[in-house]
Amino acid sequence: MKILVIGRNGMIGNGIFEYFSNKYEVHGTLKRFARDYPIKDHINIIENIDLKKIELIEEVINDLMPNVVINCSGIIKQKSVEYSNDDHIYLNGQVPHILLKNCQKKDIKLINFSTDCVFDGKKGSYSEEDTPNAIDVYGSSKAMGEISQDGCLTIRTSTIGLEIENKHGLIEWFLDQSGKSISGYDNAIYSGLTINELSRYLEHILINFPKLYGLYNMASEKISKYRLLSILSEKLRYCTIDIEKNTEFYCDRSLDGTLLNSKTGFKVRSWEKMLSDLALKIDERELLKN
């Protein structure tokens, strides 16, 4: 199986690229030169692919002719303020549709990622039947990019893990708080996956359900951000972060992943197991630094 990962430098893109490279022929695009990123190697890297010049990625697809294109590009919530509304609409909302048109011409499967942030977080346990109701441009633009038609599998999810560039996500922020006291939000409810678990689930789908198309939630068992960070801190070899329970803040963007689980038969592992794996990766990275 030949795979093209668009946005190899992001957390999801890097995680998927590294996971699948162990078994398949995987190519990945970068927005800038490879030397600008702290990546392990530059094998199968395609540099200087700016999606504002969509013809560049179309040329890459035409040249490679992959079996699967995995779109991990787009503006992330943590950097949303750095972009205009038009940038959001184009990169998050329009690019997935442009990619699908190109892939459909060549019978290439497109994997597209959406987010739990398409919802306002007031209700929780959102299903595929719930209408996105985000009140910010990030969530609204990601909802625009959700595709429910043949040729594309849109996975609505959230993920945590290590990053190689910007380090804006929950885990990198947490690790940067060494020696400090932080608030752990007990009423911030989460249903994402670690990037390794997401990659395992995606591989299961590509191998066993190659013709699965449409919009599906990919979710884990619900957990509070406080509990998540507490479990992780217990599993790390060395952690000096004090986590204080905070019950004032409320947000529940949890997704109901029942439909995708029933379609595929995949069972997402427990948070204990997912965070054990993540803690090992964190400890390994810390050892390499020293």
N, C-alpha and C positions, 0 to 999 in steps of 0.2 A: 504494500500500500504506500503510495506517494502522497505526502501531506504538505500543504503550504500553510504556514502560520503567519498571518498578517498581524504585525505588532509584537514581534518576539521580545522586545525590551520591556514590556509591561509585566505585571505580576502573573496574570493568567497566561499570557503568551509565553513567557519564559518557563513557567512551570510545565505547560503542555509540551513545549519544544523539548525540554530536557527529558520528560517522561517518555514521550513517544520516540525520541531519537535512539533509545536503547533497543528498539524492536523494528522500527520502520525507517523508510527514507523520508526525512523531514527537512524542509527548507523554511527559512524564516526571514521576514523583512524587518529592516530597521529604518527609522526616519532619518538618521544621520550615519556617519561613518562608523564602522564597527569599533574602531579604536577609541571612540567616544564613550563606549560602554564597558563596564567591568564584567565581561562575559568570559567564560572559560576558554572557548575556542571559537574560531571564525569559520568553521566548516559549514557549508550550505547556507551561508548568510548572504542576503541580498541587501546592499546598502542604499541609502539615500532614496527611500521610497516615501515620498510625502503624499498622503492621500488627498491633499488639496489639488494635486495633479493626478487625477484618477487614471489618466491614460498610462501612467507608469505601472500601476498594479495590473492593469489589463494586459500590458505587454508581458509582465512576469507570468501571469496565468497562461497566456497563449504559448509562451516559450516552455514552461514546465509541464503543462498539461497534467496537473495532479489529479488524484482520485477525489481528494477532499480539500476544500479551502476552509480554514478555521479563522474566522474574523475576530481577533482579540484587540482590535484598534478602537480608538474613540477617546473622548474626553472623560476623565474620571471625576467623581464627585468632589474629591479633595482639591482638584485643580480647576474647578468650574469657574471660579471668579476670575481666572486669568484669560478667559475666552469670551467672545461676544455671543450674543444670542444666535446670530447667523452661523457662527462656527459650530455651535451645538447642533443646530438644525441640520447642517450639512454633514458633519462628521459622525454624529450619533444617529441622526434620523434618516438621511438620504443615502449615505455610503452603503449600508447593507442592501438596499434595494438595487443600487447600481451594480454591486458585486453579484447579486443573484441573477440579474439579466445576463451578465457575462458568463456566469457559470452554467446557466440553463442552455446556452447555445452549444456548449461542449459536453453536456451531460455530466457535469461535475457537482458533487454534493457540497452545499454550503452549510457550515455551522456558524451560527450567530449567537452572541451572548447579550442578554438583557439583564436587568437588575431588579432587586426587590424595591429599589427606590422609585419605581413607577407608581408606588402607592404612598399615601400620606402617613401611614403608620398608626392610625387611630384604632384599627380593628384587629389586625393580625389574622393569621391562618388564611391568607389570601389564596384563592384557587384560580385556575385558568378562566373561570367564568366571571371573576370580578373585573370590573372596568377600572383601568389605571386612573388614578386621581391625584397624581403628584401636583404640588403647587409651585414647584421651582422649574427652571428651564432645563436643568440636568435631567430630572425624572421625566419631564414631558418629552424631551428630545429622545431619550432612550425608548419611550413608549412608541414614538414615531418609527423607530427602527425595528420594532418587533414584526416578524414576518410569519404568516400562517398559511403557507401554500407549498405545493410540491416543489422539491428541489432544495428546500431549506429547512433545517431544524433550528429553531430559536430556543435557546435554553435560558430561561429566566432564573437567576440564582444570585448568590453572593459568595465570596470566597475570602479566605485568609491565608497568609503565608509569607514567606520571605521575598524580598524584592531586590533587584539589582541596580535600580537607578534612583527613582525619586523618594522611595521609602515614606510614603504618605499613609499607608494602611495601618490597621489596628495593631498588628503584631510588631511591626518595626517601630511604631510610636511607643508601644509598651516597653520594648527592649531598650529604648532610649531613655527610659525613666529610672535607670539604675540608681539606687540610693535615695530615691524619692518616695513620697507618699502620694498615691493617686486615688481618684474616685472610681469605684467599680459600680456601674449602673445596674441595679438588680431588676429594674423595670424596663430595661432596654432589651427586648427579646429578639433573638437571632436564630436563623435557621439555615445559614450558609454551610459550606463545606471547606475543609482545607484544600489547597490546590492539588495536593497529591490524590485526595479522594475524588475530587472532581475529574481529574485525569483518568483515574481507574474507571469511573462511571462512564465517561465519554468513550473510552476504549471498548467497554462492554457493548455500548450502543453501536459503534461503528463496525464491530466484528459480527455481532449477532442480529442487529436490526438496521442494516445499511439503507433501507428504504423508509425509515421512520422520519416523517416530516411533520411540520406544524410547530405550535408554541406549547412548551411544557415547562412546568416548574421543576427544578432540581433542588431538593431540600433535605436537610437532616432533621433529627429530633430537635425541637426547640430548646434553647438554652439562653440564660441571661448573660449579658456581657460580663457581669461580675463573676458569675460561676465559671464562665469560659476562661477568664484570665486567672482565676484562682486555681483551677485545675492545671493550667499550663505552668504557673509559677511553682507548683508542687513537683512537677515533673522535670523542671530544669535543674541541671547540675549545680548551678550557682545563680541565685536570684536574691537581690537585695531590695526588691520593690515591695512596699507596704500597700496593700489594696484595702481601702476603706469602703464599706458598703454604702451606696447612695440610693435611696428609694424615691427621691423627689422627681427625677427626670423620667418621663415615660415615652416610649416609642416601641411599637410592635409591628414591624414589617415582615414578620415571619410568613413563609410560604407553605402551602400544603402541597407536598410532592407525591401524593397518593397516586395520581393518574400516571405519571411517568414510571413510578415504581411498579405499578400493576402491569403496564405495557411491557416492561423490560425484565421484570423479575429480579432486578438488582436491589440489594439491601445495603444501604449506607451504613457504614460502621459507626459505633458509638463514639461520643466525644472523647471518652477515655482513650480509646484506641487511636483516633485521629490525632489527638493532642500528644500522645506518646510519640508517634512518628515525627510530629512537628518539633517536639522538644529535642529529639535526637539530631535533627537537621540543624537546629539552633546551636546545640552544644558542639557539633562538628565544625560549624562555621567559626565559633569562638575559639576553638582549638587551633584552627588554621591561622587566626589572627595573631596568636601568641607564639 
